[in-house]
């Protein structure tokens, strides 16, 4: 798999803290069931993208599930 979506996912994984997952706002908006503890929208500058990416921080529960 290659492309900007895969690149963005990789960049967000590397920016996330150990107890969270970063998801783009585009991905978050497409979810049918929203994680109840998702943070507010924030913008991150990530390598390889000319503009800041709107995203949300989602805590990871113990056991690794979102």
Steps between C-alpha positions, in 0.01 A plus 500: 500500500625843412358847473418805704245325725754237604766768546265706718407197712868426555571860600208511743612174663846645553353820654264319740582449865523140630147513648318645199428475132497805273238496226441753227178697519406356159529146641321597823209650305460173305466285815149371562559479875709783640738420786343679799832623636638653180672830556422831336618569147861616486726567205837334464776572255632167372793429271404459136182710517497869403219599737411414857285189542184524715495199733376370835670314780314185605605328826582129476341288770707244685523191286559703184142559384375841393 
